[in-house]
Amino acid sequence: MNPAEAYILDQTEPFKSILLHLEATIRRMAPEAVLKYKYRIPFFYIDDKPFCYLNVTKGYVDLGFWHAAHLSVHLEHLETKGRKVMKSLRYNSLEAVDQQILEEVIADALSVRDRGFYS
């Protein structure tokens, strides 16, 4: 088991279930994505470039998107507090995951992944 998988499986509930659900959704939508352990959290990479990360912090799971400056769908659901560029979907329970919004944001992130980080 690699460190990214261990990070996910070592979490307490409900975070473990949320992380597993997000991981499965990302893998289904982006089968070319590779799960790595960077900056002490799980990161998905596509073509050796960061795509998104999973992080448990302060009572929620953060699904952060690397090219967030270019995202254009469901901006009202994306959190930016304390960050200039990164945006994320945050979940404190599995029931809080709106699958349609999740998939549409991932699809949008996939469509802009080849653009620059910020510009």
Biopython code that builds the backbone (N, CA, C, O; Angstrom):
import numpy as np
from Bio.PDB.StructureBuilder import StructureBuilder

atoms = [
    (1, "MET", "N", (0.859, -1.182, 0.000)),
    (1, "MET", "CA", (0.000, 0.000, 0.000)),
    (1, "MET", "C", (0.900, 1.239, 0.000)),
    (1, "MET", "O", (1.834, 1.348, 0.795)),
    (2, "ASN", "N", (0.599, 2.159, -0.902)),
    (2, "ASN", "CA", (1.413, 3.373, -0.952)),
    (2, "ASN", "C", (0.936, 4.383, 0.100)),
    (2, "ASN", "O", (-0.164, 4.233, 0.631)),
    (3, "PRO", "N", (1.732, 5.395, 0.409)),
    (3, "PRO", "CA", (1.371, 6.351, 1.462)),
    (3, "PRO", "C", (0.053, 7.087, 1.213)),
    (3, "PRO", "O", (-0.657, 7.404, 2.167)),
    (4, "ALA", "N", (-0.287, 7.363, -0.043)),
    (4, "ALA", "CA", (-1.556, 8.051, -0.340)),
    (4, "ALA", "C", (-2.737, 7.161, 0.024)),
    (4, "ALA", "O", (-3.715, 7.634, 0.604)),
    (5, "GLU", "N", (-2.651, 5.878, -0.310)),
    (5, "GLU", "CA", (-3.718, 4.939, 0.049)),
    (5, "GLU", "C", (-3.805, 4.787, 1.563)),
    (5, "GLU", "O", (-4.900, 4.731, 2.124)),
    (6, "ALA", "N", (-2.648, 4.721, 2.225)),
    (6, "ALA", "CA", (-2.627, 4.603, 3.684)),
    (6, "ALA", "C", (-3.267, 5.824, 4.331)),
    (6, "ALA", "O", (-4.006, 5.692, 5.307)),
    (7, "TYR", "N", (-2.993, 7.009, 3.799)),
    (7, "TYR", "CA", (-3.598, 8.246, 4.316)),
    (7, "TYR", "C", (-5.118, 8.120, 4.305)),
    (7, "TYR", "O", (-5.778, 8.443, 5.293)),
    (8, "ILE", "N", (-5.667, 7.656, 3.197)),
    (8, "ILE", "CA", (-7.121, 7.533, 3.059)),
    (8, "ILE", "C", (-7.668, 6.487, 4.019)),
    (8, "ILE", "O", (-8.634, 6.748, 4.735)),
    (9, "LEU", "N", (-7.059, 5.305, 4.040)),
    (9, "LEU", "CA", (-7.576, 4.206, 4.856)),
    (9, "LEU", "C", (-7.376, 4.423, 6.350)),
    (9, "LEU", "O", (-8.083, 3.816, 7.155)),
    (10, "ASP", "N", (-6.438, 5.268, 6.735)),
    (10, "ASP", "CA", (-6.182, 5.532, 8.151)),
    (10, "ASP", "C", (-7.103, 6.592, 8.747)),
    (10, "ASP", "O", (-7.060, 6.828, 9.955)),
    (11, "GLN", "N", (-7.926, 7.230, 7.937)),
    (11, "GLN", "CA", (-8.821, 8.279, 8.446)),
    (11, "GLN", "C", (-9.989, 7.662, 9.215)),
    (11, "GLN", "O", (-10.372, 6.517, 8.977)),
    (12, "THR", "N", (-10.538, 8.435, 10.131)),
    (12, "THR", "CA", (-11.730, 8.005, 10.861)),
    (12, "THR", "C", (-12.965, 8.329, 10.026)),
    (12, "THR", "O", (-12.905, 9.116, 9.081)),
    (13, "GLU", "N", (-14.065, 7.720, 10.387)),
    (13, "GLU", "CA", (-15.331, 8.032, 9.715)),
    (13, "GLU", "C", (-15.828, 9.376, 10.226)),
    (13, "GLU", "O", (-15.574, 9.701, 11.386)),
    (14, "PRO", "N", (-16.512, 10.158, 9.435)),
    (14, "PRO", "CA", (-16.990, 9.875, 8.079)),
    (14, "PRO", "C", (-15.967, 10.203, 6.993)),
    (14, "PRO", "O", (-16.242, 10.023, 5.807)),
    (15, "PHE", "N", (-14.779, 10.688, 7.398)),
    (15, "PHE", "CA", (-13.799, 11.161, 6.421)),
    (15, "PHE", "C", (-13.292, 10.053, 5.507)),
    (15, "PHE", "O", (-13.076, 10.273, 4.315)),
    (16, "LYS", "N", (-13.103, 8.866, 6.064)),
    (16, "LYS", "CA", (-12.639, 7.740, 5.258)),
    (16, "LYS", "C", (-13.625, 7.437, 4.130)),
    (16, "LYS", "O", (-13.214, 7.252, 2.985)),
    (17, "SER", "N", (-14.914, 7.383, 4.441)),
    (17, "SER", "CA", (-15.928, 7.096, 3.417)),
    (17, "SER", "C", (-15.987, 8.197, 2.364)),
    (17, "SER", "O", (-16.137, 7.917, 1.175)),
    (18, "ILE", "N", (-15.870, 9.441, 2.801)),
    (18, "ILE", "CA", (-15.877, 10.568, 1.852)),
    (18, "ILE", "C", (-14.680, 10.454, 0.915)),
    (18, "ILE", "O", (-14.827, 10.569, -0.301)),
    (19, "LEU", "N", (-13.500, 10.229, 1.476)),
    (19, "LEU", "CA", (-12.282, 10.115, 0.667)),
    (19, "LEU", "C", (-12.373, 8.967, -0.330)),
    (19, "LEU", "O", (-11.990, 9.121, -1.490)),
    (20, "LEU", "N", (-12.875, 7.822, 0.112)),
    (20, "LEU", "CA", (-13.008, 6.676, -0.787)),
    (20, "LEU", "C", (-13.982, 6.975, -1.920)),
    (20, "LEU", "O", (-13.751, 6.581, -3.064)),
    (21, "HIS", "N", (-15.065, 7.668, -1.603)),
    (21, "HIS", "CA", (-16.044, 8.034, -2.634)),
    (21, "HIS", "C", (-15.432, 9.012, -3.637)),
    (21, "HIS", "O", (-15.594, 8.843, -4.846)),
    (22, "LEU", "N", (-14.740, 10.021, -3.146)),
    (22, "LEU", "CA", (-14.102, 10.994, -4.039)),
    (22, "LEU", "C", (-13.039, 10.321, -4.905)),
    (22, "LEU", "O", (-12.947, 10.583, -6.104)),
    (23, "GLU", "N", (-12.242, 9.457, -4.292)),
    (23, "GLU", "CA", (-11.211, 8.739, -5.047)),
    (23, "GLU", "C", (-11.838, 7.904, -6.162)),
    (23, "GLU", "O", (-11.358, 7.927, -7.296)),
    (24, "ALA", "N", (-12.900, 7.172, -5.854)),
    (24, "ALA", "CA", (-13.562, 6.333, -6.861)),
    (24, "ALA", "C", (-14.130, 7.177, -7.997)),
    (24, "ALA", "O", (-14.042, 6.792, -9.163)),
    (25, "THR", "N", (-14.709, 8.321, -7.662)),
    (25, "THR", "CA", (-15.277, 9.199, -8.687)),
    (25, "THR", "C", (-14.181, 9.751, -9.592)),
    (25, "THR", "O", (-14.332, 9.767, -10.814)),
    (26, "ILE", "N", (-13.083, 10.199, -9.000)),
    (26, "ILE", "CA", (-11.970, 10.740, -9.792)),
    (26, "ILE", "C", (-11.386, 9.654, -10.687)),
    (26, "ILE", "O", (-11.124, 9.898, -11.865)),
    (27, "ARG", "N", (-11.180, 8.459, -10.144)),
    (27, "ARG", "CA", (-10.610, 7.362, -10.940)),
    (27, "ARG", "C", (-11.528, 6.971, -12.098)),
    (27, "ARG", "O", (-11.050, 6.637, -13.182)),
    (28, "ARG", "N", (-12.841, 7.009, -11.875)),
    (28, "ARG", "CA", (-13.796, 6.674, -12.933)),
    (28, "ARG", "C", (-13.785, 7.727, -14.034)),
    (28, "ARG", "O", (-13.829, 7.399, -15.219)),
    (29, "MET", "N", (-13.725, 9.003, -13.630)),
    (29, "MET", "CA", (-13.790, 10.093, -14.603)),
    (29, "MET", "C", (-12.444, 10.378, -15.271)),
    (29, "MET", "O", (-12.393, 10.887, -16.391)),
    (30, "ALA", "N", (-11.374, 10.050, -14.585)),
    (30, "ALA", "CA", (-10.024, 10.312, -15.115)),
    (30, "ALA", "C", (-9.152, 9.080, -14.881)),
    (30, "ALA", "O", (-8.264, 9.098, -14.029)),
    (31, "PRO", "N", (-9.405, 8.010, -15.639)),
    (31, "PRO", "CA", (-8.654, 6.772, -15.403)),
    (31, "PRO", "C", (-7.142, 6.921, -15.595)),
    (31, "PRO", "O", (-6.367, 6.094, -15.115)),
    (32, "GLU", "N", (-6.733, 7.970, -16.291)),
    (32, "GLU", "CA", (-5.302, 8.205, -16.494)),
    (32, "GLU", "C", (-4.645, 8.862, -15.279)),
    (32, "GLU", "O", (-3.420, 8.972, -15.226)),
    (33, "ALA", "N", (-5.432, 9.292, -14.318)),
    (33, "ALA", "CA", (-4.898, 9.962, -13.126)),
    (33, "ALA", "C", (-4.137, 8.966, -12.251)),
    (33, "ALA", "O", (-4.554, 7.822, -12.075)),
    (34, "VAL", "N", (-3.022, 9.428, -11.716)),
    (34, "VAL", "CA", (-2.174, 8.613, -10.848)),
    (34, "VAL", "C", (-2.211, 9.220, -9.451)),
    (34, "VAL", "O", (-1.998, 10.420, -9.279)),
    (35, "LEU", "N", (-2.484, 8.380, -8.455)),
    (35, "LEU", "CA", (-2.537, 8.842, -7.069)),
    (35, "LEU", "C", (-1.134, 8.810, -6.478)),
    (35, "LEU", "O", (-0.495, 7.759, -6.425)),
    (36, "LYS", "N", (-0.663, 9.968, -6.035)),
    (36, "LYS", "CA", (0.656, 10.099, -5.413)),
    (36, "LYS", "C", (0.497, 10.728, -4.032)),
    (36, "LYS", "O", (-0.560, 11.259, -3.691)),
    (37, "TYR", "N", (1.561, 10.658, -3.255)),
    (37, "TYR", "CA", (1.566, 11.260, -1.924)),
    (37, "TYR", "C", (2.550, 12.419, -1.952)),
    (37, "TYR", "O", (3.763, 12.210, -1.940)),
    (38, "LYS", "N", (2.029, 13.644, -1.990)),
    (38, "LYS", "CA", (2.852, 14.854, -2.058)),
    (38, "LYS", "C", (2.387, 15.824, -0.978)),
    (38, "LYS", "O", (1.193, 15.916, -0.693)),
    (39, "TYR", "N", (3.316, 16.536, -0.388)),
    (39, "TYR", "CA", (2.987, 17.537, 0.636)),
    (39, "TYR", "C", (2.196, 16.908, 1.789)),
    (39, "TYR", "O", (1.393, 17.581, 2.434)),
    (40, "ARG", "N", (2.425, 15.628, 2.041)),
    (40, "ARG", "CA", (1.784, 14.853, 3.110)),
    (40, "ARG", "C", (0.284, 14.648, 2.919)),
    (40, "ARG", "O", (-0.440, 14.414, 3.887)),
    (41, "ILE", "N", (-0.185, 14.734, 1.672)),
    (41, "ILE", "CA", (-1.591, 14.458, 1.350)),
    (41, "ILE", "C", (-1.673, 13.745, -0.007)),
    (41, "ILE", "O", (-0.738, 13.825, -0.803)),
    (42, "PRO", "N", (-2.793, 13.047, -0.275)),
    (42, "PRO", "CA", (-2.970, 12.404, -1.580)),
    (42, "PRO", "C", (-3.207, 13.436, -2.682)),
    (42, "PRO", "O", (-4.047, 14.325, -2.545)),
    (43, "PHE", "N", (-2.468, 13.306, -3.758)),
    (43, "PHE", "CA", (-2.587, 14.164, -4.938)),
    (43, "PHE", "C", (-2.826, 13.280, -6.149)),
    (43, "PHE", "O", (-2.174, 12.248, -6.307)),
    (44, "PHE", "N", (-3.750, 13.679, -6.998)),
    (44, "PHE", "CA", (-3.900, 13.023, -8.291)),
    (44, "PHE", "C", (-3.111, 13.814, -9.321)),
    (44, "PHE", "O", (-3.220, 15.038, -9.401)),
    (45, "TYR", "N", (-2.315, 13.099, -10.107)),
    (45, "TYR", "CA", (-1.523, 13.691, -11.178)),
    (45, "TYR", "C", (-2.001, 13.135, -12.513)),
    (45, "TYR", "O", (-2.340, 11.957, -12.620)),
    (46, "ILE", "N", (-2.026, 13.988, -13.524)),
    (46, "ILE", "CA", (-2.313, 13.565, -14.894)),
    (46, "ILE", "C", (-1.169, 14.081, -15.761)),
    (46, "ILE", "O", (-0.864, 15.273, -15.756)),
    (47, "ASP", "N", (-0.545, 13.182, -16.498)),
    (47, "ASP", "CA", (0.614, 13.531, -17.333)),
    (47, "ASP", "C", (1.707, 14.219, -16.516)),
    (47, "ASP", "O", (2.305, 15.199, -16.959)),
    (48, "ASP", "N", (1.957, 13.693, -15.321)),
    (48, "ASP", "CA", (2.985, 14.205, -14.410)),
    (48, "ASP", "C", (2.736, 15.631, -13.932)),
    (48, "ASP", "O", (3.662, 16.305, -13.481)),
    (49, "LYS", "N", (1.492, 16.092, -14.029)),
    (49, "LYS", "CA", (1.137, 17.424, -13.539)),
    (49, "LYS", "C", (0.045, 17.288, -12.483)),
    (49, "LYS", "O", (-0.850, 16.456, -12.632)),
    (50, "PRO", "N", (0.102, 18.094, -11.411)),
    (50, "PRO", "CA", (-0.933, 18.020, -10.380)),
    (50, "PRO", "C", (-2.313, 18.332, -10.960)),
    (50, "PRO", "O", (-2.470, 19.256, -11.758)),
    (51, "PHE", "N", (-3.306, 17.546, -10.547)),
    (51, "PHE", "CA", (-4.685, 17.770, -10.979)),
    (51, "PHE", "C", (-5.557, 18.194, -9.792)),
    (51, "PHE", "O", (-6.214, 19.234, -9.841)),
    (52, "CYS", "N", (-5.560, 17.389, -8.735)),
    (52, "CYS", "CA", (-6.348, 17.732, -7.549)),
    (52, "CYS", "C", (-5.769, 17.016, -6.339)),
    (52, "CYS", "O", (-4.949, 16.108, -6.474)),
    (53, "TYR", "N", (-6.202, 17.433, -5.159)),
    (53, "TYR", "CA", (-5.724, 16.798, -3.937)),
    (53, "TYR", "C", (-6.884, 16.526, -2.993)),
    (53, "TYR", "O", (-7.955, 17.122, -3.107)),
    (54, "LEU", "N", (-6.648, 15.611, -2.060)),
    (54, "LEU", "CA", (-7.611, 15.264, -1.018)),
    (54, "LEU", "C", (-6.955, 15.558, 0.321)),
    (54, "LEU", "O", (-5.822, 15.143, 0.564)),
    (55, "ASN", "N", (-7.664, 16.275, 1.192)),
    (55, "ASN", "CA", (-7.080, 16.640, 2.477)),
    (55, "ASN", "C", (-8.164, 16.660, 3.544)),
    (55, "ASN", "O", (-9.228, 17.248, 3.354)),
    (56, "VAL", "N", (-7.883, 16.015, 4.665)),
    (56, "VAL", "CA", (-8.782, 16.069, 5.815)),
    (56, "VAL", "C", (-8.245, 17.132, 6.756)),
    (56, "VAL", "O", (-7.099, 17.060, 7.201)),
    (57, "THR", "N", (-9.082, 18.124, 7.057)),
    (57, "THR", "CA", (-8.653, 19.206, 7.932)),
    (57, "THR", "C", (-9.851, 19.872, 8.580)),
    (57, "THR", "O", (-10.889, 20.043, 7.941)),
    (58, "LYS", "N", (-9.720, 20.242, 9.821)),
    (58, "LYS", "CA", (-10.706, 21.053, 10.536)),
    (58, "LYS", "C", (-12.142, 20.547, 10.396)),
    (58, "LYS", "O", (-13.069, 21.346, 10.271)),
    (59, "GLY", "N", (-12.331, 19.232, 10.416)),
    (59, "GLY", "CA", (-13.676, 18.678, 10.417)),
    (59, "GLY", "C", (-14.318, 18.498, 9.061)),
    (59, "GLY", "O", (-15.533, 18.321, 8.975)),
    (60, "TYR", "N", (-13.532, 18.539, 7.998)),
    (60, "TYR", "CA", (-14.094, 18.319, 6.662)),
    (60, "TYR", "C", (-13.020, 17.761, 5.733)),
    (60, "TYR", "O", (-11.828, 17.773, 6.042)),
    (61, "VAL", "N", (-13.485, 17.272, 4.585)),
    (61, "VAL", "CA", (-12.581, 16.829, 3.521)),
    (61, "VAL", "C", (-12.555, 17.912, 2.461)),
    (61, "VAL", "O", (-13.597, 18.392, 2.014)),
    (62, "ASP", "N", (-11.369, 18.282, 2.072)),
    (62, "ASP", "CA", (-11.142, 19.286, 1.041)),
    (62, "ASP", "C", (-10.741, 18.562, -0.242)),
    (62, "ASP", "O", (-9.758, 17.820, -0.252)),
    (63, "LEU", "N", (-11.490, 18.768, -1.320)),
    (63, "LEU", "CA", (-11.096, 18.295, -2.648)),
    (63, "LEU", "C", (-10.653, 19.529, -3.409)),
    (63, "LEU", "O", (-11.476, 20.260, -3.962)),
    (64, "GLY", "N", (-9.344, 19.758, -3.435)),
    (64, "GLY", "CA", (-8.796, 20.978, -4.022)),
    (64, "GLY", "C", (-8.362, 20.773, -5.458)),
    (64, "GLY", "O", (-7.841, 19.719, -5.824)),
    (65, "PHE", "N", (-8.586, 21.792, -6.261)),
    (65, "PHE", "CA", (-8.266, 21.716, -7.685)),
    (65, "PHE", "C", (-7.090, 22.620, -8.015)),
    (65, "PHE", "O", (-7.068, 23.793, -7.641)),
    (66, "TRP", "N", (-6.115, 22.064, -8.718)),
    (66, "TRP", "CA", (-4.866, 22.738, -9.023)),
    (66, "TRP", "C", (-5.048, 23.905, -9.984)),
    (66, "TRP", "O", (-4.465, 24.968, -9.768)),
    (67, "HIS", "N", (-5.835, 23.739, -11.030)),
    (67, "HIS", "CA", (-6.044, 24.796, -12.027)),
    (67, "HIS", "C", (-7.353, 25.534, -11.762)),
    (67, "HIS", "O", (-8.109, 25.816, -12.692)),
    (68, "ALA", "N", (-7.614, 25.839, -10.523)),
    (68, "ALA", "CA", (-8.896, 26.408, -10.104)),
    (68, "ALA", "C", (-9.168, 27.789, -10.680)),
    (68, "ALA", "O", (-10.328, 28.186, -10.795)),
    (69, "ALA", "N", (-8.140, 28.520, -11.039)),
    (69, "ALA", "CA", (-8.349, 29.861, -11.599)),
    (69, "ALA", "C", (-9.151, 29.803, -12.888)),
    (69, "ALA", "O", (-9.752, 30.799, -13.291)),
    (70, "HIS", "N", (-9.165, 28.649, -13.535)),
    (70, "HIS", "CA", (-9.849, 28.508, -14.821)),
    (70, "HIS", "C", (-11.213, 27.838, -14.711)),
    (70, "HIS", "O", (-11.919, 27.723, -15.713)),
    (71, "LEU", "N", (-11.595, 27.399, -13.529)),
    (71, "LEU", "CA", (-12.885, 26.720, -13.376)),
    (71, "LEU", "C", (-14.028, 27.695, -13.616)),
    (71, "LEU", "O", (-13.939, 28.873, -13.272)),
    (72, "SER", "N", (-15.105, 27.186, -14.211)),
    (72, "SER", "CA", (-16.219, 28.078, -14.555)),
    (72, "SER", "C", (-17.586, 27.551, -14.134)),
    (72, "SER", "O", (-18.586, 28.242, -14.326)),
    (73, "VAL", "N", (-17.660, 26.348, -13.565)),
    (73, "VAL", "CA", (-18.955, 25.805, -13.159)),
    (73, "VAL", "C", (-19.039, 25.693, -11.640)),
    (73, "VAL", "O", (-18.048, 25.414, -10.966)),
    (74, "HIS", "N", (-20.220, 25.913, -11.128)),
    (74, "HIS", "CA", (-20.522, 25.770, -9.692)),
    (74, "HIS", "C", (-19.552, 26.544, -8.799)),
    (74, "HIS", "O", (-19.143, 26.056, -7.746)),
    (75, "LEU", "N", (-19.195, 27.734, -9.222)),
    (75, "LEU", "CA", (-18.269, 28.551, -8.433)),
    (75, "LEU", "C", (-18.826, 28.858, -7.052)),
    (75, "LEU", "O", (-18.069, 29.057, -6.102)),
    (76, "GLU", "N", (-20.147, 28.896, -6.941)),
    (76, "GLU", "CA", (-20.776, 29.173, -5.649)),
    (76, "GLU", "C", (-20.552, 28.045, -4.642)),
    (76, "GLU", "O", (-20.753, 28.243, -3.443)),
    (77, "HIS", "N", (-20.141, 26.871, -5.108)),
    (77, "HIS", "CA", (-19.875, 25.737, -4.222)),
    (77, "HIS", "C", (-18.391, 25.567, -3.922)),
    (77, "HIS", "O", (-18.016, 24.745, -3.086)),
    (78, "LEU", "N", (-17.555, 26.332, -4.590)),
    (78, "LEU", "CA", (-16.111, 26.207, -4.412)),
    (78, "LEU", "C", (-15.618, 27.184, -3.353)),
    (78, "LEU", "O", (-15.936, 28.373, -3.390)),
    (79, "GLU", "N", (-14.846, 26.670, -2.418)),
    (79, "GLU", "CA", (-14.298, 27.463, -1.315)),
    (79, "GLU", "C", (-12.936, 28.031, -1.697)),
    (79, "GLU", "O", (-12.126, 27.365, -2.342)),
    (80, "THR", "N", (-12.700, 29.275, -1.288)),
    (80, "THR", "CA", (-11.399, 29.905, -1.531)),
    (80, "THR", "C", (-10.819, 30.524, -0.264)),
    (80, "THR", "O", (-9.741, 31.116, -0.315)),
    (81, "LYS", "N", (-11.491, 30.406, 0.844)),
    (81, "LYS", "CA", (-11.086, 31.085, 2.082)),
    (81, "LYS", "C", (-9.602, 30.902, 2.391)),
    (81, "LYS", "O", (-9.104, 29.784, 2.520)),
    (82, "GLY", "N", (-8.912, 32.041, 2.504)),
    (82, "GLY", "CA", (-7.510, 32.031, 2.877)),
    (82, "GLY", "C", (-6.556, 31.631, 1.764)),
    (82, "GLY", "O", (-5.358, 31.478, 2.003)),
    (83, "ARG", "N", (-7.067, 31.461, 0.557)),
    (83, "ARG", "CA", (-6.214, 31.046, -0.561)),
    (83, "ARG", "C", (-6.449, 31.982, -1.736)),
    (83, "ARG", "O", (-7.576, 32.406, -1.993)),
    (84, "LYS", "N", (-5.387, 32.292, -2.435)),
    (84, "LYS", "CA", (-5.499, 33.215, -3.568)),
    (84, "LYS", "C", (-5.867, 32.505, -4.860)),
    (84, "LYS", "O", (-6.571, 33.074, -5.694)),
    (85, "VAL", "N", (-5.408, 31.281, -5.041)),
    (85, "VAL", "CA", (-5.594, 30.602, -6.319)),
    (85, "VAL", "C", (-6.400, 29.313, -6.191)),
    (85, "VAL", "O", (-7.300, 29.067, -6.994)),
    (86, "MET", "N", (-6.093, 28.503, -5.208)),
    (86, "MET", "CA", (-6.748, 27.200, -5.073)),
    (86, "MET", "C", (-8.220, 27.358, -4.711)),
    (86, "MET", "O", (-8.600, 28.270, -3.977)),
    (87, "LYS", "N", (-9.043, 26.451, -5.241)),
    (87, "LYS", "CA", (-10.460, 26.365, -4.889)),
    (87, "LYS", "C", (-10.757, 24.911, -4.589)),
    (87, "LYS", "O", (-10.125, 24.008, -5.136)),
    (88, "SER", "N", (-11.739, 24.692, -3.703)),
    (88, "SER", "CA", (-12.027, 23.314, -3.338)),
    (88, "SER", "C", (-13.499, 23.111, -3.028)),
    (88, "SER", "O", (-14.228, 24.042, -2.684)),
    (89, "LEU", "N", (-13.904, 21.864, -3.163)),
    (89, "LEU", "CA", (-15.203, 21.418, -2.678)),
    (89, "LEU", "C", (-14.949, 20.849, -1.293)),
    (89, "LEU", "O", (-13.981, 20.116, -1.090)),
    (90, "ARG", "N", (-15.815, 21.181, -0.335)),
    (90, "ARG", "CA", (-15.624, 20.719, 1.037)),
    (90, "ARG", "C", (-16.823, 19.906, 1.485)),
    (90, "ARG", "O", (-17.974, 20.261, 1.231)),
    (91, "TYR", "N", (-16.520, 18.795, 2.163)),
    (91, "TYR", "CA", (-17.570, 17.890, 2.618)),
    (91, "TYR", "C", (-17.307, 17.461, 4.056)),
    (91, "TYR", "O", (-16.187, 17.091, 4.409)),
    (92, "ASN", "N", (-18.354, 17.515, 4.886)),
    (92, "ASN", "CA", (-18.228, 17.031, 6.263)),
    (92, "ASN", "C", (-19.000, 15.738, 6.489)),
    (92, "ASN", "O", (-18.962, 15.175, 7.583)),
    (93, "SER", "N", (-19.707, 15.260, 5.453)),
    (93, "SER", "CA", (-20.392, 13.970, 5.513)),
    (93, "SER", "C", (-20.541, 13.436, 4.096)),
    (93, "SER", "O", (-20.496, 14.196, 3.128)),
    (94, "LEU", "N", (-20.717, 12.136, 3.981)),
    (94, "LEU", "CA", (-20.911, 11.534, 2.666)),
    (94, "LEU", "C", (-22.218, 12.014, 2.048)),
    (94, "LEU", "O", (-22.316, 12.171, 0.831)),
    (95, "GLU", "N", (-23.219, 12.246, 2.890)),
    (95, "GLU", "CA", (-24.519, 12.727, 2.410)),
    (95, "GLU", "C", (-24.428, 14.140, 1.833)),
    (95, "GLU", "O", (-25.275, 14.536, 1.032)),
    (96, "ALA", "N", (-23.423, 14.891, 2.227)),
    (96, "ALA", "CA", (-23.255, 16.265, 1.735)),
    (96, "ALA", "C", (-22.726, 16.311, 0.305)),
    (96, "ALA", "O", (-22.753, 17.364, -0.331)),
    (97, "VAL", "N", (-22.248, 15.186, -0.202)),
    (97, "VAL", "CA", (-21.694, 15.142, -1.558)),
    (97, "VAL", "C", (-22.840, 15.149, -2.564)),
    (97, "VAL", "O", (-23.631, 14.208, -2.626)),
    (98, "ASP", "N", (-22.921, 16.212, -3.343)),
    (98, "ASP", "CA", (-23.871, 16.278, -4.456)),
    (98, "ASP", "C", (-23.127, 15.721, -5.668)),
    (98, "ASP", "O", (-22.260, 16.388, -6.232)),
    (99, "GLN", "N", (-23.467, 14.510, -6.059)),
    (99, "GLN", "CA", (-22.718, 13.809, -7.098)),
    (99, "GLN", "C", (-22.700, 14.562, -8.425)),
    (99, "GLN", "O", (-21.686, 14.565, -9.123)),
    (100, "GLN", "N", (-23.805, 15.194, -8.775)),
    (100, "GLN", "CA", (-23.856, 15.924, -10.040)),
    (100, "GLN", "C", (-22.884, 17.100, -10.028)),
    (100, "GLN", "O", (-22.141, 17.308, -10.987)),
    (101, "ILE", "N", (-22.893, 17.866, -8.939)),
    (101, "ILE", "CA", (-21.965, 18.998, -8.828)),
    (101, "ILE", "C", (-20.525, 18.495, -8.836)),
    (101, "ILE", "O", (-19.674, 19.050, -9.532)),
    (102, "LEU", "N", (-20.253, 17.447, -8.066)),
    (102, "LEU", "CA", (-18.908, 16.873, -8.010)),
    (102, "LEU", "C", (-18.423, 16.491, -9.406)),
    (102, "LEU", "O", (-17.318, 16.863, -9.801)),
    (103, "GLU", "N", (-19.234, 15.759, -10.148)),
    (103, "GLU", "CA", (-18.825, 15.303, -11.476)),
    (103, "GLU", "C", (-18.676, 16.461, -12.457)),
    (103, "GLU", "O", (-17.776, 16.448, -13.297)),
    (104, "GLU", "N", (-19.542, 17.454, -12.361)),
    (104, "GLU", "CA", (-19.440, 18.600, -13.269)),
    (104, "GLU", "C", (-18.197, 19.439, -12.983)),
    (104, "GLU", "O", (-17.574, 19.953, -13.912)),
    (105, "VAL", "N", (-17.831, 19.583, -11.715)),
    (105, "VAL", "CA", (-16.609, 20.328, -11.374)),
    (105, "VAL", "C", (-15.372, 19.541, -11.818)),
    (105, "VAL", "O", (-14.428, 20.122, -12.353)),
    (106, "ILE", "N", (-15.375, 18.229, -11.599)),
    (106, "ILE", "CA", (-14.245, 17.414, -12.059)),
    (106, "ILE", "C", (-14.115, 17.493, -13.581)),
    (106, "ILE", "O", (-13.010, 17.640, -14.103)),
    (107, "ALA", "N", (-15.239, 17.396, -14.292)),
    (107, "ALA", "CA", (-15.209, 17.490, -15.760)),
    (107, "ALA", "C", (-14.663, 18.844, -16.207)),
    (107, "ALA", "O", (-13.883, 18.920, -17.157)),
    (108, "ASP", "N", (-15.072, 19.909, -15.524)),
    (108, "ASP", "CA", (-14.565, 21.245, -15.847)),
    (108, "ASP", "C", (-13.058, 21.309, -15.591)),
    (108, "ASP", "O", (-12.307, 21.842, -16.409)),
    (109, "ALA", "N", (-12.622, 20.764, -14.453)),
    (109, "ALA", "CA", (-11.191, 20.762, -14.129)),
    (109, "ALA", "C", (-10.397, 19.953, -15.155)),
    (109, "ALA", "O", (-9.287, 20.336, -15.523)),
    (110, "LEU", "N", (-10.955, 18.851, -15.610)),
    (110, "LEU", "CA", (-10.283, 18.063, -16.648)),
    (110, "LEU", "C", (-10.144, 18.860, -17.941)),
    (110, "LEU", "O", (-9.139, 18.743, -18.642)),
    (111, "SER", "N", (-11.146, 19.662, -18.253)),
    (111, "SER", "CA", (-11.128, 20.415, -19.512)),
    (111, "SER", "C", (-10.124, 21.571, -19.500)),
    (111, "SER", "O", (-9.726, 22.050, -20.562)),
    (112, "VAL", "N", (-9.711, 22.023, -18.314)),
    (112, "VAL", "CA", (-8.775, 23.156, -18.226)),
    (112, "VAL", "C", (-7.404, 22.744, -17.686)),
    (112, "VAL", "O", (-6.567, 23.603, -17.409)),
    (113, "ARG", "N", (-7.174, 21.465, -17.538)),
    (113, "ARG", "CA", (-5.937, 21.004, -16.887)),
    (113, "ARG", "C", (-4.664, 21.341, -17.646)),
    (113, "ARG", "O", (-3.581, 21.347, -17.060)),
    (114, "ASP", "N", (-4.774, 21.624, -18.941)),
    (114, "ASP", "CA", (-3.577, 21.951, -19.720)),
    (114, "ASP", "C", (-3.250, 23.440, -19.719)),
    (114, "ASP", "O", (-2.244, 23.856, -20.293)),
    (115, "ARG", "N", (-4.084, 24.230, -19.086)),
    (115, "ARG", "CA", (-3.802, 25.669, -18.995)),
    (115, "ARG", "C", (-2.787, 25.909, -17.886)),
    (115, "ARG", "O", (-2.501, 25.017, -17.088)),
    (116, "GLY", "N", (-2.249, 27.114, -17.845)),
    (116, "GLY", "CA", (-1.297, 27.458, -16.798)),
    (116, "GLY", "C", (-1.940, 27.431, -15.426)),
    (116, "GLY", "O", (-3.165, 27.470, -15.304)),
    (117, "PHE", "N", (-1.112, 27.364, -14.393)),
    (117, "PHE", "CA", (-1.609, 27.294, -13.021)),
    (117, "PHE", "C", (-2.506, 28.472, -12.694)),
    (117, "PHE", "O", (-3.565, 28.296, -12.092)),
    (118, "TYR", "N", (-2.098, 29.664, -13.083)),
    (118, "TYR", "CA", (-2.860, 30.855, -12.708)),
    (118, "TYR", "C", (-3.374, 31.619, -13.913)),
    (118, "TYR", "O", (-4.521, 32.065, -13.918)),
    (119, "SER", "N", (-2.552, 31.777, -14.925)),
    (119, "SER", "CA", (-2.968, 32.618, -16.058)),
    (119, "SER", "C", (-3.359, 31.799, -17.267)),
    (119, "SER", "O", (-3.731, 32.360, -18.298)),
]
sb = StructureBuilder()
sb.init_structure("model")
sb.init_model(0)
sb.init_chain("A")
sb.init_seg("    ")
for serial, (resi, resn, name, xyz) in enumerate(atoms, 1):
    if name == "N":
        sb.init_residue(resn, " ", resi, " ")
    sb.init_atom(name, np.array(xyz, "f"), 0.0, 1.0, " ", f" {name:<3s}", serial, name[0])
structure = sb.get_structure()
